[in-house]
């Protein structure tokens, strides 16, 4: 079974930065398109960034474009998300998964809270 374990979330002030990491297992990671998703309180989970298997192309939601950067290391089966210039509206639980997502492979996620 494919599994994802997210880490790196924290409480940070507006304007701050965080680096989230995701470790994947149970699949041929290097072949998978990967995504970072987030779920804010009371809202549905949404895709915020994705990256092709060879890292050549990435995509970002308009709400995070220019502030977040997705990257991956296929030698370590990890995908990362650098979060800069954080805003209170970025507060959410962040998850990684394939893109399109595997419904039975969601991890626990990692909490990002942006507050002064």
Biotite code that builds the C-alpha atoms (Angstrom):
import biotite.structure as struc

atoms = struc.array([
    struc.Atom([0.000, 0.000, 0.000], chain_id="A", res_id=1, res_name="UNK", atom_name="CA", element="C"),
    struc.Atom([1.206, 3.481, -0.834], chain_id="A", res_id=2, res_name="UNK", atom_name="CA", element="C"),
    struc.Atom([1.850, 5.589, 2.254], chain_id="A", res_id=3, res_name="UNK", atom_name="CA", element="C"),
    struc.Atom([2.797, 9.211, 2.834], chain_id="A", res_id=4, res_name="UNK", atom_name="CA", element="C"),
    struc.Atom([4.180, 10.786, 6.012], chain_id="A", res_id=5, res_name="UNK", atom_name="CA", element="C"),
    struc.Atom([4.201, 14.574, 6.221], chain_id="A", res_id=6, res_name="UNK", atom_name="CA", element="C"),
    struc.Atom([6.276, 16.708, 8.576], chain_id="A", res_id=7, res_name="UNK", atom_name="CA", element="C"),
    struc.Atom([7.511, 20.245, 9.127], chain_id="A", res_id=8, res_name="UNK", atom_name="CA", element="C"),
    struc.Atom([4.358, 22.088, 10.106], chain_id="A", res_id=9, res_name="UNK", atom_name="CA", element="C"),
    struc.Atom([4.473, 24.663, 12.883], chain_id="A", res_id=10, res_name="UNK", atom_name="CA", element="C"),
    struc.Atom([3.059, 27.891, 14.265], chain_id="A", res_id=11, res_name="UNK", atom_name="CA", element="C"),
    struc.Atom([4.599, 30.817, 12.400], chain_id="A", res_id=12, res_name="UNK", atom_name="CA", element="C"),
    struc.Atom([3.998, 34.558, 12.255], chain_id="A", res_id=13, res_name="UNK", atom_name="CA", element="C"),
    struc.Atom([2.646, 36.226, 9.118], chain_id="A", res_id=14, res_name="UNK", atom_name="CA", element="C"),
    struc.Atom([5.454, 36.760, 6.634], chain_id="A", res_id=15, res_name="UNK", atom_name="CA", element="C"),
    struc.Atom([7.370, 33.780, 7.945], chain_id="A", res_id=16, res_name="UNK", atom_name="CA", element="C"),
    struc.Atom([8.563, 30.640, 6.188], chain_id="A", res_id=17, res_name="UNK", atom_name="CA", element="C"),
    struc.Atom([8.318, 26.879, 6.626], chain_id="A", res_id=18, res_name="UNK", atom_name="CA", element="C"),
    struc.Atom([9.582, 23.847, 4.742], chain_id="A", res_id=19, res_name="UNK", atom_name="CA", element="C"),
    struc.Atom([7.291, 20.837, 4.644], chain_id="A", res_id=20, res_name="UNK", atom_name="CA", element="C"),
    struc.Atom([8.543, 17.358, 3.790], chain_id="A", res_id=21, res_name="UNK", atom_name="CA", element="C"),
    struc.Atom([6.772, 14.197, 2.725], chain_id="A", res_id=22, res_name="UNK", atom_name="CA", element="C"),
    struc.Atom([8.221, 10.702, 2.712], chain_id="A", res_id=23, res_name="UNK", atom_name="CA", element="C"),
    struc.Atom([6.602, 8.202, 0.356], chain_id="A", res_id=24, res_name="UNK", atom_name="CA", element="C"),
    struc.Atom([6.691, 4.426, 0.408], chain_id="A", res_id=25, res_name="UNK", atom_name="CA", element="C"),
    struc.Atom([4.994, 1.534, -1.304], chain_id="A", res_id=26, res_name="UNK", atom_name="CA", element="C"),
    struc.Atom([5.182, 2.732, -4.892], chain_id="A", res_id=27, res_name="UNK", atom_name="CA", element="C"),
    struc.Atom([7.638, 3.464, -7.654], chain_id="A", res_id=28, res_name="UNK", atom_name="CA", element="C"),
    struc.Atom([7.897, 7.049, -6.484], chain_id="A", res_id=29, res_name="UNK", atom_name="CA", element="C"),
    struc.Atom([10.024, 8.235, -9.371], chain_id="A", res_id=30, res_name="UNK", atom_name="CA", element="C"),
    struc.Atom([7.162, 7.524, -11.785], chain_id="A", res_id=31, res_name="UNK", atom_name="CA", element="C"),
    struc.Atom([4.478, 9.347, -9.807], chain_id="A", res_id=32, res_name="UNK", atom_name="CA", element="C"),
    struc.Atom([3.262, 12.875, -10.328], chain_id="A", res_id=33, res_name="UNK", atom_name="CA", element="C"),
    struc.Atom([3.007, 14.271, -6.787], chain_id="A", res_id=34, res_name="UNK", atom_name="CA", element="C"),
    struc.Atom([0.939, 16.974, -5.175], chain_id="A", res_id=35, res_name="UNK", atom_name="CA", element="C"),
    struc.Atom([0.629, 18.968, -1.985], chain_id="A", res_id=36, res_name="UNK", atom_name="CA", element="C"),
    struc.Atom([-2.888, 19.583, -0.762], chain_id="A", res_id=37, res_name="UNK", atom_name="CA", element="C"),
    struc.Atom([-4.308, 21.519, 2.159], chain_id="A", res_id=38, res_name="UNK", atom_name="CA", element="C"),
    struc.Atom([-7.500, 21.555, 4.169], chain_id="A", res_id=39, res_name="UNK", atom_name="CA", element="C"),
    struc.Atom([-8.441, 24.646, 6.117], chain_id="A", res_id=40, res_name="UNK", atom_name="CA", element="C"),
    struc.Atom([-10.908, 24.451, 9.014], chain_id="A", res_id=41, res_name="UNK", atom_name="CA", element="C"),
    struc.Atom([-14.419, 23.950, 7.709], chain_id="A", res_id=42, res_name="UNK", atom_name="CA", element="C"),
    struc.Atom([-13.323, 23.703, 4.087], chain_id="A", res_id=43, res_name="UNK", atom_name="CA", element="C"),
    struc.Atom([-12.638, 20.955, 1.568], chain_id="A", res_id=44, res_name="UNK", atom_name="CA", element="C"),
    struc.Atom([-9.170, 19.696, 0.850], chain_id="A", res_id=45, res_name="UNK", atom_name="CA", element="C"),
    struc.Atom([-7.680, 21.394, -2.211], chain_id="A", res_id=46, res_name="UNK", atom_name="CA", element="C"),
    struc.Atom([-4.595, 20.975, -4.356], chain_id="A", res_id=47, res_name="UNK", atom_name="CA", element="C"),
    struc.Atom([-2.044, 23.768, -3.927], chain_id="A", res_id=48, res_name="UNK", atom_name="CA", element="C"),
    struc.Atom([0.947, 22.486, -5.923], chain_id="A", res_id=49, res_name="UNK", atom_name="CA", element="C"),
    struc.Atom([1.992, 19.551, -8.043], chain_id="A", res_id=50, res_name="UNK", atom_name="CA", element="C"),
    struc.Atom([5.143, 18.374, -9.749], chain_id="A", res_id=51, res_name="UNK", atom_name="CA", element="C"),
    struc.Atom([5.844, 15.935, -12.556], chain_id="A", res_id=52, res_name="UNK", atom_name="CA", element="C"),
    struc.Atom([7.873, 12.795, -11.927], chain_id="A", res_id=53, res_name="UNK", atom_name="CA", element="C"),
    struc.Atom([11.030, 14.282, -13.451], chain_id="A", res_id=54, res_name="UNK", atom_name="CA", element="C"),
    struc.Atom([10.514, 17.747, -11.854], chain_id="A", res_id=55, res_name="UNK", atom_name="CA", element="C"),
    struc.Atom([10.434, 19.454, -15.252], chain_id="A", res_id=56, res_name="UNK", atom_name="CA", element="C"),
    struc.Atom([7.050, 21.041, -14.779], chain_id="A", res_id=57, res_name="UNK", atom_name="CA", element="C"),
    struc.Atom([5.174, 22.199, -11.689], chain_id="A", res_id=58, res_name="UNK", atom_name="CA", element="C"),
    struc.Atom([1.815, 23.873, -11.107], chain_id="A", res_id=59, res_name="UNK", atom_name="CA", element="C"),
    struc.Atom([0.567, 26.141, -8.347], chain_id="A", res_id=60, res_name="UNK", atom_name="CA", element="C"),
    struc.Atom([-2.815, 27.369, -7.228], chain_id="A", res_id=61, res_name="UNK", atom_name="CA", element="C"),
    struc.Atom([-3.215, 31.102, -7.752], chain_id="A", res_id=62, res_name="UNK", atom_name="CA", element="C"),
    struc.Atom([-3.468, 31.608, -4.002], chain_id="A", res_id=63, res_name="UNK", atom_name="CA", element="C"),
    struc.Atom([0.116, 30.385, -3.440], chain_id="A", res_id=64, res_name="UNK", atom_name="CA", element="C"),
    struc.Atom([1.831, 31.204, -6.741], chain_id="A", res_id=65, res_name="UNK", atom_name="CA", element="C"),
    struc.Atom([5.068, 33.095, -6.183], chain_id="A", res_id=66, res_name="UNK", atom_name="CA", element="C"),
    struc.Atom([5.190, 32.180, -2.495], chain_id="A", res_id=67, res_name="UNK", atom_name="CA", element="C"),
    struc.Atom([5.325, 28.365, -2.428], chain_id="A", res_id=68, res_name="UNK", atom_name="CA", element="C"),
    struc.Atom([7.819, 26.109, -4.202], chain_id="A", res_id=69, res_name="UNK", atom_name="CA", element="C"),
    struc.Atom([7.413, 22.375, -4.681], chain_id="A", res_id=70, res_name="UNK", atom_name="CA", element="C"),
    struc.Atom([10.416, 20.105, -5.198], chain_id="A", res_id=71, res_name="UNK", atom_name="CA", element="C"),
    struc.Atom([11.226, 16.424, -5.044], chain_id="A", res_id=72, res_name="UNK", atom_name="CA", element="C"),
    struc.Atom([14.145, 14.058, -4.565], chain_id="A", res_id=73, res_name="UNK", atom_name="CA", element="C"),
    struc.Atom([13.510, 10.755, -6.316], chain_id="A", res_id=74, res_name="UNK", atom_name="CA", element="C"),
    struc.Atom([16.618, 9.215, -4.730], chain_id="A", res_id=75, res_name="UNK", atom_name="CA", element="C"),
    struc.Atom([15.057, 9.695, -1.299], chain_id="A", res_id=76, res_name="UNK", atom_name="CA", element="C"),
    struc.Atom([11.375, 9.267, -2.214], chain_id="A", res_id=77, res_name="UNK", atom_name="CA", element="C"),
    struc.Atom([10.561, 12.679, -0.802], chain_id="A", res_id=78, res_name="UNK", atom_name="CA", element="C"),
    struc.Atom([8.614, 15.691, -1.965], chain_id="A", res_id=79, res_name="UNK", atom_name="CA", element="C"),
    struc.Atom([8.951, 19.072, -0.297], chain_id="A", res_id=80, res_name="UNK", atom_name="CA", element="C"),
    struc.Atom([7.015, 22.305, -0.151], chain_id="A", res_id=81, res_name="UNK", atom_name="CA", element="C"),
    struc.Atom([8.758, 25.571, 0.699], chain_id="A", res_id=82, res_name="UNK", atom_name="CA", element="C"),
    struc.Atom([6.287, 28.092, 2.087], chain_id="A", res_id=83, res_name="UNK", atom_name="CA", element="C"),
    struc.Atom([7.363, 31.747, 2.076], chain_id="A", res_id=84, res_name="UNK", atom_name="CA", element="C"),
    struc.Atom([5.559, 34.988, 2.872], chain_id="A", res_id=85, res_name="UNK", atom_name="CA", element="C"),
    struc.Atom([2.969, 33.073, 4.833], chain_id="A", res_id=86, res_name="UNK", atom_name="CA", element="C"),
    struc.Atom([-0.455, 34.583, 5.426], chain_id="A", res_id=87, res_name="UNK", atom_name="CA", element="C"),
    struc.Atom([-3.123, 33.757, 8.007], chain_id="A", res_id=88, res_name="UNK", atom_name="CA", element="C"),
    struc.Atom([-5.232, 32.267, 5.203], chain_id="A", res_id=89, res_name="UNK", atom_name="CA", element="C"),
    struc.Atom([-2.507, 29.652, 4.640], chain_id="A", res_id=90, res_name="UNK", atom_name="CA", element="C"),
    struc.Atom([-3.485, 28.086, 7.960], chain_id="A", res_id=91, res_name="UNK", atom_name="CA", element="C"),
    struc.Atom([-4.451, 24.481, 7.230], chain_id="A", res_id=92, res_name="UNK", atom_name="CA", element="C"),
    struc.Atom([-3.447, 20.863, 7.513], chain_id="A", res_id=93, res_name="UNK", atom_name="CA", element="C"),
    struc.Atom([-1.105, 20.091, 4.616], chain_id="A", res_id=94, res_name="UNK", atom_name="CA", element="C"),
    struc.Atom([-1.000, 16.683, 2.955], chain_id="A", res_id=95, res_name="UNK", atom_name="CA", element="C"),
    struc.Atom([0.975, 15.105, 0.158], chain_id="A", res_id=96, res_name="UNK", atom_name="CA", element="C"),
    struc.Atom([-0.378, 12.480, -2.204], chain_id="A", res_id=97, res_name="UNK", atom_name="CA", element="C"),
    struc.Atom([-0.113, 11.460, -5.793], chain_id="A", res_id=98, res_name="UNK", atom_name="CA", element="C"),
    struc.Atom([-1.769, 13.593, -8.416], chain_id="A", res_id=99, res_name="UNK", atom_name="CA", element="C"),
    struc.Atom([-4.513, 12.619, -9.006], chain_id="A", res_id=100, res_name="UNK", atom_name="CA", element="C"),
    struc.Atom([-4.778, 11.619, -5.373], chain_id="A", res_id=101, res_name="UNK", atom_name="CA", element="C"),
    struc.Atom([-5.133, 8.070, -4.077], chain_id="A", res_id=102, res_name="UNK", atom_name="CA", element="C"),
    struc.Atom([-8.225, 8.062, -1.882], chain_id="A", res_id=103, res_name="UNK", atom_name="CA", element="C"),
    struc.Atom([-6.970, 5.382, 0.496], chain_id="A", res_id=104, res_name="UNK", atom_name="CA", element="C"),
    struc.Atom([-3.471, 6.784, 0.976], chain_id="A", res_id=105, res_name="UNK", atom_name="CA", element="C"),
    struc.Atom([-3.977, 10.044, 2.855], chain_id="A", res_id=106, res_name="UNK", atom_name="CA", element="C"),
    struc.Atom([-1.545, 10.477, 5.731], chain_id="A", res_id=107, res_name="UNK", atom_name="CA", element="C"),
    struc.Atom([-2.023, 12.376, 8.972], chain_id="A", res_id=108, res_name="UNK", atom_name="CA", element="C"),
    struc.Atom([-0.923, 15.632, 7.420], chain_id="A", res_id=109, res_name="UNK", atom_name="CA", element="C"),
    struc.Atom([1.062, 18.381, 9.098], chain_id="A", res_id=110, res_name="UNK", atom_name="CA", element="C"),
    struc.Atom([-0.510, 21.446, 10.711], chain_id="A", res_id=111, res_name="UNK", atom_name="CA", element="C"),
    struc.Atom([0.543, 24.903, 9.551], chain_id="A", res_id=112, res_name="UNK", atom_name="CA", element="C"),
    struc.Atom([-0.777, 27.778, 11.629], chain_id="A", res_id=113, res_name="UNK", atom_name="CA", element="C"),
    struc.Atom([-0.038, 31.360, 10.624], chain_id="A", res_id=114, res_name="UNK", atom_name="CA", element="C"),
    struc.Atom([-0.847, 33.767, 13.401], chain_id="A", res_id=115, res_name="UNK", atom_name="CA", element="C"),
    struc.Atom([0.658, 36.672, 15.281], chain_id="A", res_id=116, res_name="UNK", atom_name="CA", element="C"),
])
